[in-house]
Amino acid sequence: MEITIDTANRIPIYRQIMDRIARDISLGILPPGYRLPTVRVLADKNNISHGTIKHAYDMLEQEGLIKKKRGSGTFVAFPKEVERGTAKVKAMAAIDQLLDEMEGLAFSPKDIRIFLDLKLREREDQIRQVSVAAVDCSPEALSVMYRQIVELPHTEVSKYLLEEVLETPDPFNPLADLVVTTPTHHEDLARKMLNGREPIRLVMAIATGTALELAAIPPDTRLGIVCASRRFAQVMLRACGEYGKLLRPVKAAYFGEGDSLAQMIRECDRFLLPPNYDLFSTPLEALILKSVEESHRPIRYHYQVERGSLLYLEEQINRIYKTNQGMG
């Protein structure tokens, strides 16, 4: 078996060897089970270093195109072993060809990278993202859902307050592939949905680090909480009772309610801030919070979608996304 090497080609020699053998395999010139020449024989015959031939053989074996048998030699893999490897090799060969053509047009590597990135973005935009409607009773919890879900691949998220959904006389029928809510609200929301659709349950809980911080607060501390909604204030108060050992009642203040925040700070030693509190505080309230960071050492109340729920949701999103691409 002779292999022609183009020393002027910028493609590495081992890759040229791989491409030639892969092409011959795909065309049937080298049939399944064909015994390839040894590294030494092929190297000596084509005046190529032994190391280069060995590297090409190793890479072809990783791609599943050939198979080495100890003591017997190196053979072309059979079809079921070849299919996946052939696709990869063909893809790499197609990319090499494209790069060669673009370099022939005098484009620099930087220009090529920019053009490829633009075309990939165009392709991605053509594939519809999976839309998720998140529903909960508090803006704080919704902000947590949004930030965790929107980080999942191929996902866009819209938010709905439960109270507004339940108050409207019309059925809840958002233009979304999936609807998610917490187990607490699942039954009420399901009754508002059409055609037997049901929301996915997302279990949400306090983060372990926040629970440990609450447990470490001295019992005689005058603790306060700041919230955007009374619904989430109840969530935070329950956590204080469950994990803390406080002897004094916990005070509450609400963003956007006059001097509520300033008064609470005057009456408390420390306080809890809700998730994503920067979304709810006014510029003045943000300034007040910044000014007491050292004196009151505020605790960030980290609230999150539990990992199991998030993994299940990601599976459903991937399933729909593949269907949108015609892969389902």
BELQUIBEL-V852737 format. One record per pair of residues at least 4 apart in sequence whose C-alpha atoms are under 8 Angstrom apart, sorted by the first residue. I is the first residue (numbers start at 0). GAP is how many residues later the second one is. D is the distance in Angstrom with one decimal. If there is no record, write none. Layout:
<<I:GAP:D> <I:GAP:D>>
//
This chain:
<<0:36:7.4> <0:41:7.3> <1:40:7.7> <1:43:7.3> <1:44:6.4> <2:14:6.9> <2:17:7.2> <2:43:6.6> <3:42:7.9> <4:8:6.8> <4:11:6.9> <4:12:7.8> <5:7:8.0> <6:6:7.7> <10:4:6.5> <10:5:6.6> <10:85:7.7> <11:4:6.4> <12:4:6.3> <12:39:7.3> <13:4:6.2> <13:38:5.6> <13:39:6.6> <13:41:6.7> <13:42:5.0> <14:4:6.0> <14:41:6.8> <15:4:6.2> <16:4:6.3> <16:36:7.7> <16:39:6.5> <17:4:5.9> <17:38:5.7> <17:39:7.5> <17:41:7.8> <17:42:6.5> <18:4:6.0> <18:70:7.2> <18:74:6.8> <19:4:6.2> <20:4:6.2> <20:9:7.9> <21:4:6.2> <21:38:8.0> <21:43:7.2> <21:64:7.0> <21:67:6.9> <22:4:6.2> <23:4:6.1> <23:5:4.9> <23:6:5.5> <24:4:5.9> <24:5:4.8> <24:6:6.3> <24:7:7.9> <24:51:7.5> <25:60:7.3> <29:4:6.1> <29:46:7.1> <30:45:6.7> <31:43:7.6> <31:44:5.0> <31:45:5.5> <31:46:4.8> <31:47:7.0> <32:42:5.4> <32:43:5.0> <32:44:6.2> <32:45:6.5> <33:41:5.4> <33:42:5.3> <34:38:6.9> <34:39:5.8> <34:40:4.4> <34:41:6.6> <35:37:7.5> <35:38:5.5> <35:39:5.7> <35:40:7.3> <36:4:6.0> <36:5:5.8> <36:37:7.5> <37:4:6.1> <37:35:7.1> <37:36:7.3> <38:4:5.9> <38:11:6.2> <38:14:5.9> <38:15:6.0> <39:4:6.0> <39:10:6.1> <40:4:6.0> <41:4:6.1> <41:6:7.9> <41:11:7.5> <42:4:5.6> <42:5:4.7> <42:6:5.7> <42:7:5.4> <42:10:6.4> <43:4:6.6> <43:5:7.8> <43:6:8.0> <47:4:6.9> <47:5:7.2> <48:4:6.6> <49:4:6.1> <50:4:6.1> <51:4:6.3> <52:4:6.2> <53:4:6.1> <54:4:6.2> <55:4:6.1> <56:4:6.1> <56:9:7.7> <57:4:6.3> <58:4:6.3> <59:4:6.4> <59:5:5.5> <59:6:6.0> <60:4:5.7> <60:5:4.9> <60:6:5.7> <60:7:7.5> <62:21:7.6> <62:22:4.4> <62:23:7.4> <62:25:7.1> <62:26:7.3> <63:13:7.0> <63:17:5.9> <63:18:5.6> <63:20:7.2> <63:21:4.8> <63:22:7.7> <64:11:6.3> <64:12:5.4> <64:16:7.0> <64:17:5.0> <64:20:5.6> <64:21:6.6> <65:8:6.9> <65:9:5.5> <65:10:4.4> <65:11:4.7> <65:16:7.8> <66:7:5.7> <66:8:5.3> <66:9:6.3> <66:10:5.6> <67:4:7.9> <67:5:6.0> <67:6:4.3> <67:7:6.3> <68:4:5.5> <68:5:6.1> <68:6:7.8> <76:4:5.7> <76:5:5.9> <77:4:6.1> <78:4:6.0> <80:4:7.5> <81:4:5.8> <82:4:6.5> <83:4:6.5> <84:4:6.2> <85:4:6.0> <86:4:6.1> <87:4:6.2> <88:4:6.1> <89:4:6.1> <90:4:6.3> <91:4:6.2> <92:4:6.2> <93:4:6.2> <94:4:6.1> <95:4:6.1> <96:4:6.3> <97:4:6.2> <98:4:6.0> <98:13:7.8> <99:4:6.1> <100:4:6.5> <101:4:6.7> <101:5:5.8> <101:10:7.1> <102:4:5.2> <102:5:6.8> <102:6:7.9> <106:4:5.8> <106:5:6.4> <107:4:6.3> <108:4:6.2> <109:4:6.4> <110:4:6.3> <111:4:6.1> <112:4:6.1> <113:4:6.2> <114:4:6.3> <115:4:6.1> <116:4:6.2> <117:4:6.3> <118:4:6.3> <119:4:6.2> <120:4:6.1> <121:4:6.4> <122:4:6.9> <126:197:6.9> <126:198:6.5> <127:193:7.7> <127:196:6.6> <128:25:5.1> <128:26:5.6> <128:27:6.5> <128:192:6.8> <129:24:6.0> <129:25:4.9> <129:26:6.2> <129:46:7.7> <129:47:6.3> <129:187:6.3> <129:190:6.8> <129:191:6.1> <130:24:5.9> <130:25:4.9> <130:26:5.8> <130:27:7.7> <130:44:7.8> <130:45:4.9> <130:46:5.3> <130:47:6.6> <131:23:7.1> <131:24:6.2> <131:25:4.8> <131:26:6.4> <131:44:5.5> <131:45:6.0> <131:46:4.8> <131:47:5.7> <131:48:7.2> <132:24:5.9> <132:25:4.9> <132:26:5.9> <132:27:7.2> <132:41:7.1> <132:43:5.9> <132:44:8.0> <132:45:6.2> <132:46:4.7> <132:47:6.2> <133:8:6.9> <133:11:6.9> <133:12:7.2> <133:23:7.0> <133:24:6.1> <133:25:4.9> <133:26:6.1> <133:45:6.0> <133:46:5.0> <133:47:6.0> <134:7:6.9> <134:24:6.1> <134:25:4.8> <134:26:5.7> <134:27:5.8> <134:44:7.5> <134:45:6.2> <134:46:5.0> <134:47:8.0> <135:5:6.7> <135:6:6.0> <135:24:6.8> <135:25:5.4> <135:26:5.1> <135:45:5.9> <135:46:7.0> <135:49:7.4> <136:4:7.7> <136:5:7.9> <136:24:5.5> <136:25:4.8> <136:26:6.4> <136:94:6.8> <137:4:6.3> <137:23:6.6> <137:24:7.9> <137:91:6.3> <137:93:5.9> <137:94:6.0> <138:4:6.1> <138:22:7.1> <138:89:7.3> <138:90:7.2> <139:4:6.6> <139:88:7.0> <139:89:7.6> <139:92:6.7> <139:134:6.9> <139:135:6.2> <139:136:7.1> <139:137:7.8> <140:4:6.3> <140:91:7.4> <140:134:7.8> <140:162:7.7> <141:4:6.0> <141:17:6.6> <141:18:7.8> <141:19:7.9> <142:4:6.2> <142:132:7.6> <142:133:6.9> <143:4:6.3> <143:131:6.8> <143:132:7.5> <143:159:7.0> <143:160:6.3> <143:161:7.6> <144:4:5.9> <144:159:7.5> <144:160:6.8> <145:4:5.8> <145:11:6.4> <145:12:7.7> <145:13:7.3> <146:4:6.5> <147:4:7.3> <147:156:7.9> <147:157:7.4> <148:6:7.4> <148:8:7.2> <148:161:7.7> <149:5:5.8> <149:6:5.9> <149:7:6.1> <150:4:7.6> <151:162:6.8> <153:163:7.7> <153:164:7.9> <153:167:7.0> <154:162:7.4> <159:4:7.5> <159:5:7.1> <160:4:6.5> <161:4:6.1> <161:27:7.8> <162:4:6.1> <163:4:6.5> <164:7:6.7> <165:22:7.9> <165:23:7.5> <165:26:7.3> <169:22:7.9> <170:21:5.0> <170:22:5.6> <170:23:6.5> <171:17:8.0> <171:20:5.2> <171:21:4.9> <171:22:7.0> <172:20:6.0> <172:21:6.4> <176:143:7.9> <177:21:7.1> <177:22:7.5> <178:19:7.5> <178:20:4.7> <178:21:6.2> <179:19:5.0> <179:20:4.6> <179:21:6.0> <179:22:6.5> <180:4:6.5> <180:5:6.2> <180:18:6.4> <180:19:6.3> <180:20:5.4> <180:21:5.8> <181:4:6.1> <181:19:5.2> <181:20:4.9> <181:21:5.8> <181:22:7.1> <182:4:7.8> <182:18:5.3> <182:19:6.7> <182:20:6.6> <184:4:6.1> <185:4:6.0> <185:13:6.6> <185:14:7.9> <185:15:6.7> <186:4:6.4> <187:4:6.9> <188:4:6.7> <188:10:7.4> <189:7:7.2> <189:8:5.3> <189:9:6.4> <192:4:6.1> <192:5:7.1> <199:113:7.7> <200:108:7.3> <201:103:6.4> <201:104:7.4> <201:107:5.3> <201:108:7.2> <202:102:5.8> <202:103:5.7> <202:106:6.1> <203:99:7.0> <203:100:5.4> <203:101:4.4> <203:102:5.5> <204:98:5.7> <204:99:5.7> <204:100:6.6> <204:101:6.6> <205:4:6.7> <205:5:6.8> <205:33:7.8> <205:95:7.5> <205:96:6.0> <205:97:4.5> <205:98:6.4> <206:4:6.5> <206:94:7.9> <206:95:5.4> <206:96:5.6> <206:97:6.5> <207:4:6.3> <208:4:6.3> <208:93:7.9> <209:4:6.3> <209:89:7.7> <209:90:7.2> <209:91:6.0> <209:92:6.1> <210:4:6.3> <210:28:7.6> <210:32:6.0> <211:4:6.3> <211:31:7.6> <212:4:6.7> <212:86:7.7> <213:26:6.6> <213:29:5.9> <213:30:5.1> <214:28:5.2> <214:29:4.6> <214:30:6.7> <215:28:7.4> <216:4:6.9> <216:27:6.8> <216:28:7.4> <216:29:7.7> <217:27:7.3> <217:28:7.1> <218:25:7.7> <218:26:5.2> <218:27:4.2> <218:28:5.4> <218:29:7.7> <219:26:6.2> <219:27:5.7> <219:28:6.6> <220:25:6.8> <220:26:7.8> <220:27:7.3> <220:47:7.9> <220:48:6.4> <220:49:7.3> <221:26:6.4> <221:27:7.7> <221:28:7.1> <221:45:7.5> <221:46:4.8> <221:47:5.2> <221:48:6.6> <222:25:7.8> <222:26:7.8> <222:27:5.4> <222:28:6.6> <222:45:5.5> <222:46:6.1> <222:47:5.1> <222:48:5.3> <222:49:7.7> <223:26:5.3> <223:27:4.5> <223:28:5.6> <223:29:7.6> <223:40:6.6> <223:41:7.7> <223:44:6.0> <223:45:7.9> <223:46:6.4> <223:47:4.4> <223:48:6.3> <224:8:7.4> <224:11:7.5> <224:12:8.0> <224:25:7.3> <224:26:6.3> <224:27:4.9> <224:28:6.3> <224:46:5.2> <224:47:4.6> <224:48:6.4> <225:7:7.6> <225:26:5.9> <225:27:4.8> <225:28:5.5> <225:29:7.0> <225:35:7.2> <225:45:7.3> <225:46:6.2> <225:47:5.5> <225:48:6.7> <226:5:6.8> <226:6:5.9> <226:25:7.6> <226:26:6.5> <226:27:4.9> <226:28:6.2> <226:46:7.0> <226:47:6.0> <226:50:7.8> <227:4:7.6> <227:26:5.4> <227:27:5.2> <227:28:7.8> <227:49:8.0> <227:52:6.2> <228:4:6.4> <228:25:6.9> <229:4:6.4> <230:4:6.9> <231:4:6.4> <232:4:6.0> <232:19:7.4> <233:4:6.1> <234:4:6.4> <235:4:6.3> <235:65:7.8> <236:4:6.3> <236:13:7.4> <237:4:6.1> <238:4:5.9> <238:5:7.5> <239:4:5.0> <239:5:8.0> <239:6:7.9> <240:4:7.3> <240:5:7.7> <250:13:6.9> <250:17:7.9> <251:12:7.1> <252:4:8.0> <252:7:5.3> <252:8:5.3> <252:11:6.3> <253:6:6.3> <253:7:6.6> <254:5:7.6> <254:6:7.0> <254:25:6.5> <254:26:5.6> <254:27:7.4> <254:30:7.5> <255:25:7.0> <255:26:6.8> <256:4:7.8> <258:4:6.0> <259:4:6.3> <260:4:6.3> <260:24:7.4> <261:4:6.4> <261:26:7.5> <262:4:6.4> <263:4:6.1> <264:4:7.4> <264:5:7.8> <264:6:7.8> <268:27:5.7> <269:26:4.7> <269:27:6.2> <269:28:5.9> <269:29:7.8> <270:25:7.0> <270:26:7.6> <270:27:5.2> <270:28:6.3> <271:26:5.7> <271:27:4.8> <271:28:5.9> <271:29:6.2> <272:4:6.5> <272:25:6.7> <272:26:6.1> <272:27:5.0> <272:28:5.7> <273:26:6.4> <273:27:5.2> <273:28:7.3> <274:25:7.0> <274:26:5.9> <274:27:5.8> <274:28:6.5> <275:4:7.8> <276:4:6.3> <277:8:7.3> <280:4:5.6> <280:5:5.9> <281:4:6.1> <282:4:6.3> <283:4:6.3> <284:4:6.2> <285:4:6.2> <286:4:6.2> <287:4:6.6> <288:4:6.5> <291:4:5.7> <291:5:7.4> <292:4:5.1> <292:5:6.3> <304:4:6.8> <304:5:6.4> <305:4:6.4> <306:4:6.1> <307:4:6.3> <308:4:6.2> <309:4:6.1> <310:4:6.3> <311:4:6.5> <312:4:6.2> <313:4:6.1> <314:4:6.2> <315:4:6.3> <316:4:6.0> <317:4:6.1> <318:4:6.4> <318:9:7.1> <319:4:6.2> <319:8:7.8> <320:4:6.5> <321:4:6.3> <321:5:5.0> <321:6:5.2> <322:4:5.4> <322:5:4.2> <323:4:7.7>>
//
